[in-house]
Amino acid sequence: MTDADVKTPTAETHSFQAEVAELLRLMVHSVYSETDIFLRELISNASDACDRLRYEAIANPDLLVENPELRIRLIPDKDAVTLTIADNGIGMDRQELIDNLGTVARSGTRAFIGRLAEAKDGAGLIGQFGVGFYSAFMVADRIEVVSRRAGSSEAWVWTSTGGAGFAVAPAGEVQAARVKRGTEITLHLKEDARKYLEGHEIRRVVSTYSDHIQFPIELIEAQKDAEDKAEKINSASALWQRPKSELQPEDYTQAYKTIAHAFDAPAMTLHYKAEGRQAYAVLLFAPSTRPFDLFDPARKGHVKLYVRRVYITDDADLLPSWLRFIRGVVDSEDLPLNISREMLQNNPQVAAMRKAITGRVISELESLADKNAETFGQIWDAFGAVIKEGLYEDHERREALLKLARFDSTAGKARSLRQYLADLKPNQTEIYYLVGENAERLKSNPKLEAARARGVEVLLLSDPVDAFWTMLPSDFEGKPLKSLSKGEVDFGLVPLLDEKKDEGKTEDNGQTDEAAVIAAVKSALGERVSDVTASSRLADSPACLVAGKHGPDLEIERLLSRQSRGVGAKPILELNMKHALVKAIGSAQKSEHGEDVNDLSALLLEQAQILDGEVPDDPAAFAARVNRLVARGLNAV
């Protein structure tokens, strides 16, 4: 059967959004091992529809008068080879059917489709991205959706065979009579999906994935010589309200998968009840894998707010945006059921809950870091770049977050600041760091040379957020954090690892006039730099670029410049006065080759730019300059 076969005279045909069409192609033509996910996703969508109706009924109780018992029904029909998933929730009108079932309006859709196409098993990706409805096409070659929005007199039918488009038409008399409110999804199953018509198979999937859905899930199987009966096949309990002593780890895992629409296992679970001035239950999870929308510009949270087991919203901002990876539920006993978005933002009870829950999450992460470093490392690898946003945004908790943070450094990976302080060198009074785009490139940065010669550990910060939080004055347990690419750095009081090696380098028989060389380089470079100085942070390289003491660090200036938001600050060029190239400038001043001063000065600047990951301002001039200097050197031999 094709899309043309399912049209009626009054049906309107629509094309799928390009991303949806590609998704359906993958669903229809790819074989994933976990086809069970389609049922879990459709049940979760039905549960969301019941939740939304219960919320709207707070302001409009008439919506629930005729049919107050919310439920989800699964109806297999072996004769027709169909499986129906029906709910009496909020339902959809015509436009909502078109918008919700014909469009994927989420950032990162193209990246998701690329990953899905490459994956051998896309179940986890489908769950992470939330395109569960379309997973039904893995088992069905035709889908019919009949829906009536609560309070509406009109019912509509959406049909598709997973081709290029879908049809929407008014529901027929029989369909409209059957769906008084809510949504009925009928899957015309493929031949290899007939197992989902068996009651024991449906019970297995519901028990595995949807047991903790709050609404009753009823299985209705055809009975020979008897009336069909509805059998409840899930526990339908709010797990977060149950005592921890009654629950097993697998209960939490399945609850996490249901609440978060996820397929990984939670790396951390936090379950407790707050009592006293406020009473609320908390069930939160830290995922073990990074979701696709983690860096969505909206930075939206994913903790659902319930009031006395009634779903209110998942947009209550119960955690700060730098904890947006946390999934779960907060169920209040005190808030009013009709609390609005505006009230949530300004309600002192919500503010107190937000502060207490955030502190508890941080404490739980600290405890996990102490007791199970491996699991905490998994969380930090996935979400550390997001948690560090709190270092920039949350001054009150900066000390706690610095304690929690892990950094790659010249001494190893995932180092804490307490480990750093334990390994301070004699006379070292600061915590040194270097910010850049790439950790591997940072390891070869010349600014590390003086620190490396003394065994001083340097934090290598390569997440984009690192350029921002390091702008703020920070210290940890009395030791200030100091950038190696900003202001003056003096390691003079820290002993060298190899004093003899340094003594050999200090012998200078060239009689170089350092002041004259610095003045010559500064004159040659002009406005390209703000200053030229002698360096105390270089040991082997001839030059490096640094920022002034009071200006922005180099990396933040680069990031802002790409968005045309930079302040236009020019870097400082620091010279290693012991290096042969720098001495050559002094020699060129005294010789007949005065033009070498300009070429060598520009070469020092452009080398420093390249080592910082930049491209010289004029690559062609840089190449020509190198060629000239090489040619002169060859001619002099």
DRENVO-14515 format. One line per field, with one value per residue (C-alpha): residue number from 0; x, y, z. Coordinates in nm, 3 decimals. Example, Ala and Ser with C-alpha at 12.3 -4.5 7.8 and 13.67 -1.06 7.14 Angstrom:
residues 2
i <- 0;1 .
u <- 1.230;1.367 .
v <- -0.450;-0.106 .
w <- 0.780;0.714 .
//
This chain:
residues 637
i <- 0;1;2;3;4;5;6;7;8;9;10;11;12;13;14;15;16;17;18;19;20;21;22;23;24;25;26;27;28;29;30;31;32;33;34;35;36;37;38;39;40;41;42;43;44;45;46;47;48;49;50;51;52;53;54;55;56;57;58;59;60;61;62;63;64;65;66;67;68;69;70;71;72;73;74;75;76;77;78;79;80;81;82;83;84;85;86;87;88;89;90;91;92;93;94;95;96;97;98;99;100;101;102;103;104;105;106;107;108;109;110;111;112;113;114;115;116;117;118;119;120;121;122;123;124;125;126;127;128;129;130;131;132;133;134;135;136;137;138;139;140;141;142;143;144;145;146;147;148;149;150;151;152;153;154;155;156;157;158;159;160;161;162;163;164;165;166;167;168;169;170;171;172;173;174;175;176;177;178;179;180;181;182;183;184;185;186;187;188;189;190;191;192;193;194;195;196;197;198;199;200;201;202;203;204;205;206;207;208;209;210;211;212;213;214;215;216;217;218;219;220;221;222;223;224;225;226;227;228;229;230;231;232;233;234;235;236;237;238;239;240;241;242;243;244;245;246;247;248;249;250;251;252;253;254;255;256;257;258;259;260;261;262;263;264;265;266;267;268;269;270;271;272;273;274;275;276;277;278;279;280;281;282;283;284;285;286;287;288;289;290;291;292;293;294;295;296;297;298;299;300;301;302;303;304;305;306;307;308;309;310;311;312;313;314;315;316;317;318;319;320;321;322;323;324;325;326;327;328;329;330;331;332;333;334;335;336;337;338;339;340;341;342;343;344;345;346;347;348;349;350;351;352;353;354;355;356;357;358;359;360;361;362;363;364;365;366;367;368;369;370;371;372;373;374;375;376;377;378;379;380;381;382;383;384;385;386;387;388;389;390;391;392;393;394;395;396;397;398;399;400;401;402;403;404;405;406;407;408;409;410;411;412;413;414;415;416;417;418;419;420;421;422;423;424;425;426;427;428;429;430;431;432;433;434;435;436;437;438;439;440;441;442;443;444;445;446;447;448;449;450;451;452;453;454;455;456;457;458;459;460;461;462;463;464;465;466;467;468;469;470;471;472;473;474;475;476;477;478;479;480;481;482;483;484;485;486;487;488;489;490;491;492;493;494;495;496;497;498;499;500;501;502;503;504;505;506;507;508;509;510;511;512;513;514;515;516;517;518;519;520;521;522;523;524;525;526;527;528;529;530;531;532;533;534;535;536;537;538;539;540;541;542;543;544;545;546;547;548;549;550;551;552;553;554;555;556;557;558;559;560;561;562;563;564;565;566;567;568;569;570;571;572;573;574;575;576;577;578;579;580;581;582;583;584;585;586;587;588;589;590;591;592;593;594;595;596;597;598;599;600;601;602;603;604;605;606;607;608;609;610;611;612;613;614;615;616;617;618;619;620;621;622;623;624;625;626;627;628;629;630;631;632;633;634;635;636 .
u <- 0.000;0.124;0.033;-0.201;-0.402;-0.484;-0.625;-0.991;-1.177;-1.149;-0.792;-0.517;-0.174;0.145;0.514;0.734;1.000;1.327;1.475;1.165;1.176;1.538;1.455;1.176;1.404;1.649;1.373;1.214;1.528;1.757;1.729;1.796;1.827;1.610;1.282;1.110;1.180;0.883;0.637;0.824;0.831;0.462;0.364;0.582;0.415;0.073;0.178;0.291;-0.048;-0.226;0.005;-0.070;-0.444;-0.424;-0.237;-0.480;-0.770;-0.644;-0.767;-1.049;-1.192;-1.463;-1.202;-1.197;-1.564;-1.686;-1.386;-1.182;-0.981;-0.671;-0.524;-0.330;-0.461;-0.276;-0.498;-0.343;-0.557;-0.413;-0.675;-0.608;-0.234;-0.254;-0.143;-0.326;-0.188;-0.466;-0.480;-0.751;-0.511;-0.496;-0.523;-0.433;-0.622;-0.556;-0.268;-0.103;-0.112;0.064;0.318;0.391;0.400;0.545;0.828;1.136;1.195;1.506;1.859;2.122;1.878;2.119;2.401;2.166;2.064;2.431;2.507;2.197;2.297;2.643;2.525;2.484;2.219;2.033;1.819;2.025;2.044;1.668;1.608;1.859;1.712;1.345;1.213;1.033;0.713;0.902;1.058;0.716;0.804;1.062;0.774;0.485;0.439;0.138;0.036;-0.304;-0.347;-0.695;-0.698;-0.947;-0.824;-0.983;-1.286;-1.310;-1.601;-1.378;-1.162;-0.892;-0.706;-0.337;-0.212;0.122;0.307;0.647;0.689;0.741;0.436;0.120;-0.252;-0.480;-0.860;-1.163;-1.234;-1.516;-1.822;-1.694;-1.351;-1.493;-1.729;-1.440;-1.207;-1.404;-1.082;-0.713;-0.517;-0.537;-0.237;-0.290;0.018;-0.026;0.258;0.513;0.532;0.850;0.690;0.397;0.547;0.411;0.060;0.134;0.021;0.331;0.558;0.368;0.383;0.758;0.820;0.597;0.757;1.103;1.053;0.725;0.637;0.675;0.451;0.211;-0.104;-0.253;-0.144;-0.418;-0.380;-0.700;-0.677;-0.960;-1.136;-1.307;-1.669;-1.625;-1.619;-1.280;-1.122;-0.875;-0.576;-0.353;0.010;0.216;0.260;0.151;0.319;0.520;0.851;0.995;0.732;0.825;1.083;1.435;1.431;1.164;1.360;1.635;1.899;1.710;1.398;1.593;1.742;1.404;1.257;1.543;1.482;1.114;1.148;1.444;1.342;1.691;1.855;2.180;2.210;2.231;2.579;2.443;2.105;1.986;1.663;1.547;1.256;1.285;1.076;1.036;0.935;0.885;0.804;0.903;1.037;1.340;1.450;1.737;1.977;2.308;2.324;2.630;2.630;2.604;2.266;2.258;2.096;2.350;2.487;2.157;2.158;1.837;2.025;1.694;1.669;1.516;1.382;1.004;0.802;0.506;0.273;0.118;0.185;0.028;0.268;0.311;0.603;0.952;1.049;1.058;1.436;1.467;1.841;2.078;2.153;2.501;2.331;2.097;2.226;2.052;1.724;1.448;1.149;1.075;0.732;0.619;0.355;0.325;0.306;-0.037;-0.158;-0.231;0.120;0.214;0.546;0.570;0.498;0.765;1.025;0.937;0.806;1.024;0.935;1.063;1.377;1.444;1.386;1.619;1.897;1.859;1.840;2.140;2.346;2.240;2.341;2.686;2.727;2.628;2.881;3.151;3.066;3.076;3.416;3.553;3.393;3.391;3.641;3.586;3.211;3.263;3.524;3.264;3.027;3.302;3.417;3.062;2.949;3.254;3.244;2.885;2.953;3.237;2.981;2.893;3.243;3.152;2.787;2.758;2.992;2.832;2.926;3.257;3.468;3.261;3.278;3.654;3.682;3.470;3.645;3.898;4.162;4.413;4.756;5.122;5.126;4.842;4.472;4.167;4.366;4.185;4.307;4.373;4.609;4.769;4.825;4.970;5.239;5.338;5.707;5.919;5.838;5.544;5.256;5.017;4.817;4.923;4.707;4.710;4.397;4.370;4.159;4.340;4.499;4.760;4.868;4.883;5.133;5.382;5.320;5.646;5.490;5.527;5.905;6.011;5.746;5.852;6.218;6.118;5.866;5.579;5.243;5.027;4.655;4.574;4.228;4.079;3.698;3.546;3.400;3.751;3.830;3.534;3.548;3.921;3.847;3.722;3.967;3.978;4.167;4.151;4.231;4.425;4.626;4.536;4.496;4.744;4.747;5.077;4.961;4.871;5.078;5.420;5.523;5.831;5.956;6.282;6.226;6.129;6.443;6.532;6.521;6.866;7.073;7.379;7.184;7.075;7.424;7.551;7.282;7.356;7.699;7.663;7.971;7.776;7.759;7.395;7.240;6.898;6.742;6.854;6.718;6.381;6.358;6.445;6.183;5.921;5.998;5.985;5.649;5.483;5.109;5.105;5.191;5.126;5.474;5.792;5.957;6.219;6.061;6.103;5.874;6.075;6.366;6.414;6.179;6.266;5.934;5.577;5.265;5.100;4.825;4.869;4.807;4.481;4.343;4.160;4.353;4.457;4.208;3.902;4.009;4.031;3.689;3.524;3.701;3.548;3.207;3.320;3.297;3.667;3.809;4.093;4.364;4.709;4.931;5.268;5.561;5.801;6.155;6.395;6.704;6.933;6.799;7.011;6.737;6.698;7.074;7.079;6.870;7.141;7.402;7.192;7.174;7.554;7.598;7.517;7.198;6.972;6.671;6.714;6.591;6.245;6.229;6.349;6.116;5.814;5.923;5.936;5.582;5.440;5.609;5.451;5.111;5.144;5.242;4.926;4.715;4.669;4.739;4.978;4.799;4.951;5.049;5.197;5.423;5.521;5.624;5.817;5.995;6.102;6.225;6.434;6.596;6.670;6.818;7.041;7.159;7.243;7.430;7.633;7.756 .
v <- 0.000;0.350;0.694;0.734;0.432;0.583;0.913;0.992;1.251;1.504;1.421;1.681;1.553;1.702;1.642;1.554;1.800;1.694;1.572;1.361;1.203;1.106;0.968;0.756;0.625;0.511;0.360;0.172;0.047;-0.012;-0.302;-0.221;-0.494;-0.322;-0.281;-0.287;0.083;0.174;0.059;0.225;0.555;0.547;0.463;0.749;0.987;0.869;0.927;1.280;1.344;1.233;1.452;1.755;1.702;1.673;2.003;2.185;2.050;2.249;2.565;2.394;2.104;2.039;1.870;1.571;1.555;1.294;1.062;1.138;0.811;0.862;0.547;0.394;0.092;-0.160;-0.357;-0.627;-0.763;-1.082;-1.100;-0.747;-0.767;-0.436;-0.306;-0.004;0.230;0.450;0.716;0.949;1.238;1.586;1.479;1.684;1.902;1.914;2.162;1.984;1.657;1.829;2.006;1.723;1.432;1.602;1.810;1.764;2.112;2.045;2.174;1.923;1.721;1.685;1.569;1.319;1.174;1.138;0.949;0.734;0.641;0.532;0.338;-0.038;-0.013;0.317;0.246;0.457;0.745;0.742;0.757;1.036;1.255;1.201;1.103;0.805;0.829;0.765;0.450;0.288;0.261;-0.003;-0.243;-0.093;-0.033;0.190;0.408;0.560;0.820;0.928;1.217;1.452;1.740;1.767;1.994;1.978;1.850;1.751;1.440;1.404;1.119;1.127;0.845;0.758;0.461;0.611;0.748;1.108;1.243;1.197;1.268;1.445;1.420;1.455;1.134;0.912;0.850;0.522;0.666;0.980;0.774;0.556;0.843;1.078;1.236;1.167;0.976;0.631;0.509;0.197;0.023;-0.208;-0.441;-0.582;-0.958;-0.981;-0.781;-1.013;-1.106;-0.775;-0.919;-1.171;-1.077;-1.220;-1.015;-0.693;-0.765;-0.821;-0.487;-0.294;-0.461;-0.379;-0.020;0.125;-0.030;0.302;0.503;0.674;0.591;0.242;0.056;-0.188;-0.481;-0.579;-0.917;-1.068;-1.339;-1.632;-1.678;-1.405;-1.031;-0.867;-0.772;-0.498;-0.625;-0.373;-0.470;-0.198;-0.094;0.266;0.409;0.726;0.559;0.877;0.864;0.510;0.441;0.367;0.045;-0.096;-0.029;-0.214;-0.070;-0.209;-0.017;0.307;0.216;0.152;0.464;0.667;0.528;0.608;0.957;1.067;0.886;0.736;0.405;0.429;0.348;0.634;0.703;0.857;0.838;1.082;0.991;1.161;1.338;1.685;1.759;2.060;2.404;2.247;1.890;1.747;1.427;1.427;1.161;1.278;1.103;1.189;1.013;0.815;0.942;1.289;1.377;1.552;1.870;1.928;2.241;2.365;2.748;2.736;2.549;2.406;2.193;1.846;1.812;1.770;1.948;1.767;1.896;1.616;1.374;1.603;1.694;2.072;2.143;2.039;2.406;2.513;2.571;2.371;2.341;2.600;2.572;2.435;2.125;2.085;1.733;1.612;1.430;1.346;1.457;1.692;1.641;1.917;1.881;2.256;2.444;2.536;2.320;2.625;2.771;2.954;3.002;3.358;3.238;2.970;3.233;3.455;3.213;3.212;2.846;2.747;2.957;2.778;2.439;2.533;2.631;2.321;2.076;2.233;2.204;1.843;1.755;1.910;1.722;1.396;1.455;1.529;1.210;1.011;1.160;1.044;0.698;0.601;0.801;0.593;0.663;1.029;1.044;0.913;1.195;1.454;1.337;1.372;1.686;1.862;2.132;2.212;2.204;2.452;2.703;2.739;2.870;3.168;3.208;3.099;3.298;3.156;2.799;2.864;2.725;2.405;2.367;2.423;2.146;1.925;2.011;1.785;1.913;1.771;1.908;1.863;1.613;1.390;1.364;1.437;1.613;1.786;2.116;1.945;1.708;2.011;2.182;1.864;1.871;2.239;2.306;2.495;2.868;2.817;3.039;3.022;2.768;2.802;2.732;2.778;2.819;2.711;2.527;2.196;2.012;1.840;2.171;2.327;2.062;2.193;2.561;2.750;2.930;2.603;2.590;2.772;2.588;2.253;2.326;2.360;2.075;2.320;2.166;2.365;2.307;2.268;2.416;2.345;2.370;2.689;2.783;2.787;3.114;3.275;3.153;3.222;3.588;3.621;3.647;3.301;3.126;2.784;2.741;3.066;3.003;3.233;3.092;3.247;3.236;3.168;3.377;3.694;3.949;3.887;3.542;3.497;3.150;3.286;3.158;2.806;2.592;2.434;2.058;2.070;2.365;2.265;2.277;2.633;2.742;2.641;2.851;3.163;3.207;3.479;3.584;3.770;4.109;4.153;4.490;4.369;4.714;4.789;4.456;4.508;4.863;4.741;4.465;4.702;4.953;4.684;4.545;4.878;4.849;4.470;4.435;4.647;4.594;4.387;4.262;4.016;3.687;3.490;3.206;3.084;2.844;2.704;2.891;3.238;3.416;3.390;3.604;3.707;3.943;4.245;4.222;4.417;4.310;3.995;3.672;3.579;3.295;3.497;3.776;3.524;3.377;3.719;3.844;3.561;3.699;4.058;4.126;4.152;4.466;4.476;4.434;4.381;4.108;4.153;3.979;3.830;3.746;3.486;3.705;3.398;3.250;3.259;3.419;3.704;3.754;3.756;4.071;4.242;4.125;4.245;4.591;4.615;4.458;4.570;4.359;4.592;4.456;4.132;4.312;4.358;4.004;3.840;4.052;3.959;3.594;3.586;3.727;3.490;3.186;3.277;3.311;2.967;2.806;2.958;2.799;3.114;3.178;3.465;3.783;3.754;3.390;3.482;3.746;3.495;3.236;3.494;3.613;3.260;3.200;3.517;3.430;3.074;3.194;3.444;3.175;2.940;3.213;3.288;2.927 .
w <- 0.000;-0.084;0.050;-0.246;-0.133;0.208;0.080;0.105;-0.105;0.175;0.274;0.251;0.155;0.295;0.242;0.535;0.642;0.475;0.803;0.879;0.534;0.591;0.935;0.792;0.520;0.786;1.000;0.712;0.541;0.840;1.081;1.448;1.707;1.970;1.787;2.129;2.154;1.935;2.202;2.484;2.292;2.199;2.558;2.685;2.439;2.558;2.919;2.831;2.670;2.989;3.196;2.980;3.006;3.382;3.391;3.161;3.367;3.667;3.493;3.303;3.509;3.249;3.028;3.264;3.364;3.114;3.138;3.453;3.466;3.253;3.104;2.815;2.625;2.408;2.172;1.951;1.665;1.514;1.239;1.115;1.204;1.388;1.725;1.867;2.134;2.267;2.536;2.663;2.718;2.570;2.204;1.895;1.654;1.279;1.292;1.584;1.391;1.101;1.321;1.565;1.320;1.016;1.157;1.373;1.514;1.715;1.684;1.576;1.361;1.072;1.300;1.459;1.122;1.024;1.344;1.303;0.948;1.067;1.374;1.365;1.634;1.649;1.954;2.191;1.945;1.888;2.261;2.317;2.046;2.118;1.773;1.918;1.714;1.393;1.538;1.484;1.115;1.209;1.273;1.075;0.705;0.763;1.060;1.124;1.398;1.508;1.754;1.916;2.128;2.472;2.454;2.074;1.870;1.578;1.539;1.273;1.104;1.011;0.786;0.630;0.488;0.565;0.215;0.113;0.288;0.489;0.466;0.713;0.694;0.920;1.109;0.990;1.205;1.346;1.422;1.581;1.795;1.910;2.004;2.232;2.357;2.317;2.053;1.899;1.703;1.492;1.356;1.058;1.146;0.907;0.867;1.078;1.364;1.432;1.770;1.905;1.866;2.141;2.491;2.659;2.432;2.505;2.879;2.854;2.681;2.922;3.223;3.092;2.982;3.106;3.439;3.622;3.389;3.630;3.438;3.409;3.096;3.001;2.763;2.581;2.408;2.205;2.408;2.235;2.344;2.606;2.642;2.593;2.926;3.014;3.211;3.388;3.311;3.486;3.849;3.772;4.080;4.135;4.214;4.365;4.638;4.742;5.017;4.898;5.100;4.866;4.548;4.365;4.127;3.829;3.942;3.925;3.588;3.431;3.595;3.450;3.103;3.129;3.278;3.065;2.743;2.748;2.670;2.862;3.231;3.485;3.615;3.935;4.111;4.377;4.559;4.878;5.045;5.194;5.500;5.727;5.603;5.262;5.167;4.831;4.680;4.452;4.203;3.984;3.750;3.587;3.248;3.147;2.787;2.641;2.479;2.144;2.276;2.553;2.386;2.247;2.275;2.481;2.758;2.873;3.186;3.197;3.550;3.562;3.828;3.980;4.250;4.455;4.166;3.907;3.626;3.595;3.360;3.257;3.222;3.586;3.598;3.918;3.852;3.705;3.334;3.406;3.549;3.250;3.185;3.505;3.439;3.682;3.886;4.176;4.334;4.572;4.841;4.903;4.573;4.432;4.144;3.930;3.957;3.638;3.459;3.594;3.948;3.916;3.834;4.129;4.390;4.706;4.773;4.429;4.482;4.812;4.647;4.361;4.601;4.819;4.527;4.352;4.670;4.713;4.357;4.409;4.738;4.569;4.292;4.551;4.738;4.415;4.328;4.665;4.667;4.300;4.099;3.786;3.769;3.853;3.577;3.334;3.433;3.414;3.069;2.939;3.121;3.267;3.000;3.106;3.480;3.427;3.298;3.667;3.737;3.520;3.617;3.979;4.202;4.517;4.428;4.250;4.533;4.545;4.167;4.161;4.418;4.195;3.868;3.697;3.457;3.215;3.296;3.221;3.511;3.387;3.311;3.528;3.799;4.086;4.228;4.560;4.380;4.218;4.554;4.701;4.430;4.453;4.398;4.658;4.655;4.415;4.524;4.226;4.025;3.662;3.359;2.983;2.770;2.407;2.152;2.160;2.453;2.238;2.085;2.429;2.538;2.282;2.352;2.419;2.718;2.910;2.876;3.192;3.397;3.252;3.331;3.697;3.707;3.770;3.680;3.437;3.378;3.008;2.947;2.605;2.649;2.500;2.839;2.991;2.816;2.993;3.353;3.373;3.298;3.655;3.946;4.101;4.375;4.537;4.904;4.906;4.588;4.295;3.945;3.704;3.323;3.148;2.853;3.042;3.232;3.380;3.499;3.714;3.806;3.942;4.299;4.189;4.156;3.822;3.786;3.622;3.748;3.542;3.218;3.292;3.391;3.051;2.883;3.086;2.934;2.675;2.484;2.215;2.389;2.278;2.357;2.476;2.490;2.134;2.004;2.175;2.037;1.686;1.690;1.825;1.552;1.282;1.394;1.464;1.534;1.498;1.869;2.175;2.317;2.294;2.612;2.736;2.844;3.165;3.055;2.753;2.763;2.411;2.176;2.043;2.107;2.228;2.240;2.566;2.677;2.898;3.271;3.261;2.922;2.812;2.779;2.425;2.385;2.490;2.255;1.968;2.047;2.066;1.753;1.549;1.648;1.579;1.953;2.034;2.192;1.938;2.199;2.044;2.193;2.358;2.189;2.442;2.327;2.454;2.462;2.469;2.146;1.830;1.618;1.864;1.880;1.500;1.507;1.712;1.464;1.170;1.323;1.307;0.962;0.611;0.611;0.801;0.608;0.803;1.115;0.960;0.825;1.146;1.362;1.149;1.146;1.528;1.548;1.286;1.440;1.773;1.603;1.443;1.774;1.927;1.654;1.447;1.079;0.999;0.891;0.542;0.466;0.127;0.283;0.553;0.291;0.089;0.404;0.500;0.144;0.150;0.483;0.376;0.046;0.226;0.462;0.175;-0.010;0.300;0.322 .
//
